[in-house]
Amino acid sequence: MSPAPARNQGGSGPEPLAEARAAAEARLTERRAEHATLESRELGWANASAALLLGGLLLALLAAVGVVPLPAGGVLAITILGLVPLVVVRRRWSGRRIRRGYAVDWLERARARLDEQFDFGQADGTAYLERTHAFAYDLAVFGAGSLFQRVNACHTVLGRDALAAWLADDRPRPDLSARAGAVRELLERPADREELEIELRALAESGARHPADLLAARTRALVAWGADPVQD
């Protein structure tokens, strides 16, 4: 879902689309500037850490050969103690820079969607395509260039399962109206959606270092087997 300003109540023509694109562009420019600032500060602390380390090692070497009247072990100890806070601060700036990068990525995809570009390497839903259905390919709900691919921003297997179920289920009209109302409400809250995307991306990246998505895939397979244990 792309960032958008307050909706134009007059219709859904080119004006609201132009406003949404302008809002996305402005927010993206702002986030890129913030990302560059955070990157610069992170680099500054990294350079300070490297300078302290090299300086400490050089001073310890000079102390070891007797050029400087200092205990080499003491110099090394002080160097290490000095490095600890520098590394901690640098990691904090790194974390902020990474999170701001998530926001930049999200806004870039949002802008691309407004320009009718929907392929970001995400799953296109082919796995959910019922090839036996008479109108499976005509409806374009799943598969390359499908509705699923256009709206898919899920970070996990179970999330994609849920999205596929929402698109495929025959929901009563009140449910659809309520869901549309929720979408309209979110359109007015780009900051909240951005923060939610950052948290979801951070969770997904954390899962990439652990077998979380693999576990979700196996959980899905187990649920499917429980529903029909006779299948191979």
Residue pairs with C-beta under 8 A, 6 or more apart in sequence:
1 110
1 153
1 183
1 186
1 187
1 193
2 20
2 24
2 110
2 111
2 113
2 114
3 20
3 23
3 24
3 27
3 107
3 110
3 190
3 193
3 194
4 16
4 19
4 20
4 23
4 24
4 187
4 190
5 19
5 20
5 22
5 23
6 188
7 16
7 184
7 187
7 188
8 15
8 16
8 19
17 114
20 114
21 111
21 114
21 115
23 190
24 107
24 110
24 111
24 114
25 111
27 107
27 190
27 194
28 104
28 107
28 108
28 111
31 100
31 103
31 104
31 107
32 104
34 100
35 97
35 100
35 101
35 103
35 104
38 93
38 96
38 97
38 100
39 97
41 93
42 90
42 93
42 94
42 97
45 86
45 89
45 90
45 93
46 90
48 86
49 83
49 86
49 87
49 90
52 79
52 82
52 83
52 86
53 79
53 83
55 79
56 75
56 76
56 78
56 79
56 80
56 82
56 83
57 76
57 79
59 68
59 70
59 75
59 79
60 72
60 75
60 76
60 79
61 72
62 68
63 69
63 70
63 71
63 72
63 75
64 72
99 198
99 202
102 197
102 198
102 201
102 202
103 194
103 197
103 198
105 201
106 194
106 197
106 198
106 201
107 194
109 120
109 153
112 118
112 120
113 150
118 145
118 149
118 150
119 149
122 149
122 152
122 153
122 154
123 148
123 149
123 152
123 154
123 160
124 142
124 143
124 144
124 145
124 146
124 148
124 149
124 152
125 141
125 142
125 143
125 146
125 148
125 149
125 152
125 160
125 164
125 167
126 142
126 143
126 144
127 142
128 142
128 148
128 164
128 168
129 136
129 142
129 143
130 136
136 142
137 143
140 146
140 147
141 147
141 148
141 167
141 168
142 148
142 164
142 167
143 149
147 167
148 163
148 164
148 167
151 163
152 160
152 163
153 197
154 160
154 162
154 163
155 200
155 201
155 203
155 204
155 207
156 204
156 207
156 212
156 213
156 216
157 213
157 216
157 217
157 220
158 216
158 219
158 220
161 220
171 179
186 192
186 193
206 212
207 213
224 231
225 231
